[in-house]
Structure formats: structure tokens, C-alpha cells
Amino acid sequence: MSEEIATLGGGCFWCLEAVYQDLRGVIGVTSGYAGGHVPNPSYKQVCNGTTGHAEVVQIRFDPGEVSYADLLRVFFTIHDPTTVDRQGNDFGPQYRSIILTHSDAQREAAQAVIREITGAKLWGGRIVTQVEPLRVFYPAEPEHHDYFARNPWSGYCRAVVAPKVAKFRKTFADRLRRAAAE
């Protein structure tokens, strides 16, 4: 088994983490912060919107099971890539749509998938997703890891995370891990 890493931000990292944990071929998902200028930021600092960081997930995946392009297709299904610094009621630069690439091949794949999604007219507006190289990733504090799995009945999880997970599971039913599909 080989392993690659993808780093994506599309709103609250709790949503992305919960979705990607259900995707076959994903080895692990870590919520964190990237794309900013403050070293080792805290959740509180990032939420203030002044660190430049986005809430992101780092996805370790087996490219023999799921391609980087397919990770991006899921990404463009589970968040709105046409809103600047906003996902639903969550707003600020920490919620921006961003793909942080680990190689030229990932950058090229990201641009190709954006062209594909744009051409398919899946969204009503222009895709504003940023594509830039990853400089550094900071894991989030432990209380943010596996958040949806540990807090499925919290208000935010019921109102925001659960509908995204349900949409993902319906849209990508054939790509779910066995345990999630049963």
C-alpha cells in the first residue's frame, strides 16, 4: 500500500473530517490549520480571522484505492466553492475554500478538476477555491479530532455536519468504507 497526503479546506474542518473518514481508501484524517502567517495558532486565534489560516483537513490516502482527483470531486460536492470566506452561517477567512497542494502533480490535478466542475456547471456561481502550495500544517487541538463521531448530537453537528455527511453518503454510496455502508 502506498500513501499520499491531501490538504483541503472547505468550511468547518469537523464537516470535512467526518466525510473523509467514511471514504474508502482514506487511511486517516487530521483536522488542523494551514495557509496563514502565525506559527502554531490556536483554534481561538484562527476563529478571530486574523491569522490567515483556514480550517483544513489533512487526508492520508491510498492512491490505489482512491485517486487525488476523486478526493477533490468529493470536496466539491460537500461544500460551496463559490462563496468567498463563507460556508453557510460560518464566515471569515478561516472558512475559505482552499486546496493546499503537496506537489506539481496535485496542483495540476486540482486545476483539472476545477475545470471539470466548472464545465459541468455543478454550481451556479464562479468557483473561487484557492489553489496554493502547502507551506506548513498545524494539527488542531485534540478536542477537534473525531469531533462528529464524539459529538453527533450537538446542535452544530446535527444542523451542519450531519446533513453534509448524509449528502456524501447518498452521493458516493459506492465509495463508502464497508463499515459505513452497513
C-alpha positions as CSV (number, residue, x, y, z in Angstrom):
1,M,0.0,0.0,0.0
2,S,1.3,3.4,-0.9
3,E,0.3,6.6,0.9
4,E,-0.2,10.2,-0.2
5,I,-1.4,13.3,1.6
6,A,-4.0,15.9,0.6
7,T,-4.8,19.1,2.4
8,L,-8.2,20.7,1.9
9,G,-10.2,23.5,3.5
10,G,-13.9,24.0,2.7
11,G,-15.5,25.5,5.8
12,C,-15.5,23.9,9.2
13,F,-13.0,21.1,9.5
14,W,-15.4,19.0,11.5
15,C,-17.5,18.6,8.4
16,L,-14.7,17.6,6.1
17,E,-13.2,15.2,8.6
18,A,-16.5,13.4,9.2
19,V,-17.0,12.9,5.4
20,Y,-13.5,11.7,4.5
21,Q,-13.4,9.3,7.4
22,D,-16.2,7.4,5.6
23,L,-14.4,7.3,2.2
24,R,-12.8,4.0,1.1
25,G,-9.1,4.4,0.6
26,V,-8.7,7.1,3.3
27,I,-6.2,5.9,5.9
28,G,-6.6,8.8,8.3
29,V,-7.9,12.4,8.6
30,T,-6.5,15.1,10.8
31,S,-8.1,18.5,11.4
32,G,-5.8,21.5,11.6
33,Y,-4.8,24.9,10.3
34,A,-2.9,26.0,7.2
35,G,-2.4,28.8,4.8
36,G,-1.7,31.5,7.4
37,H,1.2,33.5,8.8
38,V,1.0,32.8,12.6
39,P,3.1,29.9,13.9
40,N,1.2,27.2,15.9
41,P,-2.1,29.0,16.0
42,S,-4.9,28.1,18.4
43,Y,-8.5,27.5,17.4
44,K,-9.4,30.7,19.2
45,Q,-6.8,32.7,17.2
46,V,-7.9,31.1,13.9
47,C,-11.6,31.8,14.6
48,N,-10.7,35.5,15.2
49,G,-9.9,35.5,11.4
50,T,-6.5,37.4,11.8
51,T,-4.0,34.5,11.5
52,G,-4.6,34.0,7.8
53,H,-5.1,30.3,8.4
54,A,-8.0,28.2,7.1
55,E,-9.6,25.3,8.9
56,V,-8.3,22.3,6.9
57,V,-8.1,18.6,7.0
58,Q,-5.0,16.6,6.1
59,I,-6.1,13.3,4.4
60,R,-3.7,10.4,4.3
61,F,-5.0,8.1,1.5
62,D,-4.0,5.1,-0.6
63,P,-4.0,6.2,-4.3
64,G,-4.5,2.6,-5.3
65,E,-8.0,2.8,-3.6
66,V,-9.0,6.5,-4.2
67,S,-7.4,9.0,-6.5
68,Y,-6.5,12.5,-5.6
69,A,-8.9,13.7,-8.2
70,D,-11.7,11.7,-6.6
71,L,-10.9,13.3,-3.2
72,L,-11.4,16.6,-4.9
73,R,-14.6,15.5,-6.6
74,V,-15.9,14.7,-3.1
75,F,-14.6,18.0,-1.8
76,F,-16.5,20.0,-4.5
77,T,-19.7,18.1,-3.6
78,I,-19.7,18.7,0.2
79,H,-19.0,22.4,0.3
80,D,-19.9,25.5,-1.7
81,P,-16.8,26.5,-3.7
82,T,-18.5,29.7,-5.0
83,T,-18.6,31.7,-1.8
84,V,-15.6,33.8,-0.6
85,D,-14.7,33.2,3.1
86,R,-18.1,31.6,3.8
87,Q,-19.9,28.3,4.2
88,G,-23.5,28.7,5.3
89,N,-23.6,30.6,8.5
90,D,-19.8,30.2,9.1
91,F,-18.0,33.2,7.7
92,G,-14.4,34.5,7.8
93,P,-11.2,33.7,6.0
94,Q,-10.8,30.6,8.1
95,Y,-13.8,29.1,6.2
96,R,-12.5,29.8,2.7
97,S,-12.4,27.1,0.0
98,I,-8.7,26.1,-0.5
99,I,-6.7,23.3,-1.9
100,L,-3.2,23.2,-0.5
101,T,-1.1,21.1,-2.8
102,H,1.9,18.9,-1.9
103,S,3.3,18.6,-5.5
104,D,3.1,20.0,-9.0
105,A,1.0,16.9,-9.9
106,Q,-1.6,17.8,-7.2
107,R,-1.7,21.4,-8.4
108,E,-2.3,20.2,-12.0
109,A,-5.0,17.7,-10.8
110,A,-6.7,20.4,-8.8
111,Q,-6.8,22.8,-11.8
112,A,-8.1,20.0,-14.0
113,V,-10.9,19.1,-11.5
114,I,-11.8,22.8,-11.1
115,R,-12.1,23.0,-15.0
116,E,-14.2,19.8,-14.9
117,I,-16.6,21.0,-12.2
118,T,-16.8,24.4,-13.9
119,G,-17.6,22.8,-17.2
120,A,-20.3,20.6,-15.7
121,K,-21.9,23.7,-14.2
122,L,-22.5,21.9,-10.9
123,W,-22.6,25.3,-9.1
124,G,-24.4,28.4,-10.1
125,G,-21.5,30.8,-9.5
126,R,-17.9,31.0,-10.3
127,I,-15.6,28.7,-8.3
128,V,-13.4,30.8,-6.0
129,T,-11.4,27.9,-4.5
130,Q,-7.8,28.9,-3.9
131,V,-5.0,26.5,-5.1
132,E,-1.7,27.1,-3.5
133,P,1.3,25.0,-2.2
134,L,1.2,23.9,1.4
135,R,3.8,25.6,3.4
136,V,3.0,24.2,6.9
137,F,0.2,22.3,8.6
138,Y,-0.6,22.6,12.2
139,P,-2.8,19.9,13.8
140,A,-5.8,21.3,15.7
141,E,-6.1,20.7,19.4
142,P,-7.2,17.2,20.5
143,E,-10.8,18.2,21.2
144,H,-11.3,18.9,17.5
145,H,-10.3,15.4,16.3
146,D,-13.1,13.0,15.6
147,Y,-15.5,15.7,16.6
148,F,-18.6,14.5,14.8
149,A,-18.1,10.9,15.9
150,R,-17.8,12.0,19.5
151,N,-20.5,14.7,19.5
152,P,-23.2,13.6,17.0
153,W,-26.0,15.1,19.0
154,S,-24.5,18.6,19.5
155,G,-26.5,21.4,17.8
156,Y,-23.8,22.3,15.3
157,C,-23.3,18.6,14.3
158,R,-27.0,17.9,13.9
159,A,-27.6,21.1,11.9
160,V,-24.5,21.4,9.8
161,V,-22.2,18.3,9.9
162,A,-24.9,15.6,9.7
163,P,-26.5,16.9,6.5
164,K,-23.2,17.1,4.7
165,V,-22.3,13.5,5.8
166,A,-25.8,12.3,4.7
167,K,-25.3,14.0,1.3
168,F,-21.9,12.5,0.9
169,R,-23.2,9.0,1.9
170,K,-26.0,9.2,-0.6
171,T,-24.0,10.7,-3.5
172,F,-21.0,8.4,-3.0
173,A,-22.7,5.3,-1.6
174,D,-20.5,3.0,-3.8
175,R,-17.3,4.6,-2.3
176,L,-18.1,4.2,1.4
177,R,-16.0,2.1,3.7
178,R,-17.7,-1.2,4.4
179,A,-18.5,-0.3,8.0
180,A,-20.1,3.0,7.0
181,A,-22.2,1.3,4.3
182,E,-23.6,-1.4,6.5
